[in-house]
Amino acid sequence: MEYTFTLKYRLAEHDSDRDTLVERLGEAGCDDALVGIGQSGRLALEFTRDAAAAEAAVRSALADVQRAVPTARLVEAAPDFVGLTDVAEIVGVSRQNMRKLMLTHPESFPAPVHEGSVSIWHLADVLEWLQGRGSYALAQEILEVAQVTMQVNVAKERWRVTRRLSAELEALAG
């Protein structure tokens, strides 16, 4: 099956030569990715990867990038964080329809990750909720990729918070 997803990274200063970066990524197996280096110090890779499962596709891409650019730090795996407009586009309905679903099902519609003037959800949570309603035809590979990218982002954040807490505890003990 073919899976499409994006990995966004922060680059070290010495990884700024675009041609060298693209060459290293290709040699490491990222030849199935569209490479974006428009913003200084950032790297975005949109993969279209064949694999038996979404998890295998994303994990192999993460490993390939790590091999090519060991100092790169993952910022985000996508699709994961989305607004109602993003979900509507993925599902093929209007934003108004998504908003109506959210407002008419406040007890069961997934809670946002961030709530404000623009609220943000994990795509996997909303797609699973829609799938449970049974009235939306969703491509299974999109749901699978959204589930995996959410796991990657949550694990990345857990690692960051744990590292910060460890440093604070060391400072208190030290």
C-alpha positions as MATLAB code, in Angstrom:
seq = 'MEYTFTLKYRLAEHDSDRDTLVERLGEAGCDDALVGIGQSGRLALEFTRDAAAAEAAVRSALADVQRAVPTARLVEAAPDFVGLTDVAEIVGVSRQNMRKLMLTHPESFPAPVHEGSVSIWHLADVLEWLQGRGSYALAQEILEVAQVTMQVNVAKERWRVTRRLSAELEALAG';
ca = [
       0.000    0.000    0.000;
       1.130    3.555   -0.641;
       1.215    6.037    2.261;
       1.634    9.808    2.037;
       2.922   11.793    5.012;
       5.235   14.689    5.858;
       8.168   14.868    8.252;
       9.347   18.331    9.323;
      12.784   18.891   10.856;
      14.975   21.584   12.371;
      18.490   21.488   10.923;
      21.843   22.156   12.544;
      23.758   25.141   11.157;
      26.327   22.959    9.399;
      23.540   21.160    7.465;
      22.644   24.220    5.413;
      24.074   23.241    2.011;
      20.939   22.328    0.066;
      22.601   20.291   -2.681;
      24.585   18.188   -0.216;
      21.495   17.669    1.925;
      19.381   16.492   -1.007;
      22.146   14.156   -2.157;
      22.548   12.616    1.315;
      18.782   12.143    1.631;
      18.620   10.398   -1.744;
      21.501    8.096   -0.855;
      19.819    7.198    2.457;
      16.617    6.037    0.743;
      14.538    9.209    0.754;
      14.211    9.221   -3.034;
      10.427    8.820   -2.577;
      10.151   12.213   -0.872;
       9.616   15.709   -2.150;
      12.246   17.784   -0.338;
      11.417   21.275    0.854;
      14.215   23.524    2.118;
      12.581   26.912    1.630;
      12.939   28.154    5.200;
      16.466   28.508    6.533;
      17.261   25.865    9.145;
      14.186   23.798    8.319;
      13.576   20.696    6.237;
      10.238   19.264    5.145;
       9.945   15.920    3.402;
       6.678   14.820    1.835;
       6.914   11.058    1.432;
       4.872    8.771   -0.775;
       6.146    5.445    0.498;
       5.145    1.881   -0.324;
       4.981   -0.392    2.715;
       2.904   -3.193    4.187;
       1.568   -0.822    6.884;
       1.592    2.887    7.698;
       3.770    2.311   10.751;
       6.431    0.601    8.633;
       6.336    3.445    6.101;
       6.742    6.187    8.707;
       9.328    4.318   10.796;
      11.487    3.559    7.757;
      11.310    7.192    6.635;
      12.296    8.415   10.107;
      15.246    6.003   10.089;
      16.306    7.049    6.574;
      16.295   10.746    7.496;
      18.190   10.034   10.728;
      20.826    8.143    8.737;
      21.145   10.957    6.190;
      21.033   13.895    8.598;
      21.847   12.659   12.114;
      21.727   16.144   13.635;
      18.231   16.936   12.300;
      15.572   17.195   15.018;
      12.014   16.170   14.266;
       9.563   19.043   14.674;
       6.365   17.359   13.496;
       5.004   14.364   11.650;
       1.914   15.101    9.558;
      -0.943   14.695    8.996;
      -1.754   15.044   12.662;
      -2.577   18.514   13.998;
      -5.578   19.871   12.080;
      -8.326   22.448   12.198;
     -11.905   21.879   11.061;
     -11.099   23.178    7.574;
      -8.311   20.598    7.205;
     -10.591   17.764    8.321;
     -13.340   18.938    5.983;
     -10.947   18.874    3.020;
      -9.694   15.392    3.885;
     -13.202   14.005    4.361;
     -14.678   15.849    1.373;
     -17.303   17.926    3.165;
     -17.668   21.629    3.887;
     -16.143   23.325    6.906;
     -19.667   24.301    7.925;
     -20.658   20.624    7.932;
     -17.722   19.753   10.204;
     -18.545   22.643   12.530;
     -22.184   21.529   12.688;
     -21.092   17.987   13.604;
     -18.818   19.348   16.333;
     -21.547   21.609   17.781;
     -24.380   19.067   17.628;
     -22.309   16.281   19.247;
     -20.401   18.075   22.043;
     -20.459   15.011   24.291;
     -18.840   12.671   21.778;
     -16.900   14.830   19.316;
     -13.174   14.531   20.153;
     -11.731   17.148   22.458;
      -9.267   19.507   20.767;
      -5.571   19.454   21.577;
      -5.731   23.251   21.635;
      -8.903   25.266   22.018;
      -8.997   28.905   21.042;
     -10.038   31.171   18.190;
      -8.672   28.370   16.028;
      -8.977   24.962   17.652;
      -6.643   22.084   16.776;
      -7.374   18.351   16.918;
      -5.429   15.178   16.314;
      -6.645   14.091   12.864;
      -6.760   10.431   13.926;
      -9.210   11.220   16.748;
     -11.630   13.024   14.424;
     -11.356   10.410   11.648;
     -11.977    7.587   14.135;
     -15.016    9.465   15.452;
     -16.344    9.972   11.913;
     -15.697    6.334   11.042;
     -17.632    5.287   14.138;
     -20.641    7.226   12.876;
     -20.611    5.035    9.766;
     -21.802    7.717    7.356;
     -18.423    8.750    5.944;
     -16.316    6.815    3.453;
     -12.737    7.334    4.603;
      -9.630    5.999    2.916;
      -8.136    3.507    5.376;
      -4.554    4.544    4.583;
      -5.284    8.143    5.636;
      -6.603    6.974    9.005;
      -3.628    4.632    9.464;
      -1.093    7.368    8.665;
      -2.896    9.819   10.978;
      -2.773    7.280   13.812;
       0.952    6.682   13.322;
       1.886   10.365   12.975;
      -0.075   11.133   16.146;
       1.894    8.417   17.962;
       5.166    9.874   16.655;
       4.267   13.400   17.769;
       3.054   12.278   21.197;
       6.217   10.186   21.715;
       8.409   13.119   20.633;
       6.660   15.431   23.084;
       6.835   12.854   25.886;
      10.596   12.530   25.304;
      11.019   16.332   25.370;
       9.055   16.736   28.596;
      10.851   13.818   30.267;
      14.224   15.278   29.310;
      13.226   18.675   30.719;
      11.983   17.152   33.975;
      15.178   15.126   34.352;
      17.271   18.270   33.925;
      15.185   20.117   36.509;
      15.492   17.238   38.991;
      19.263   17.110   38.475;
      19.489   20.841   39.131;
      17.502   20.478   42.354;
      19.607   17.545   43.541;
      22.824   19.028   42.510;
];
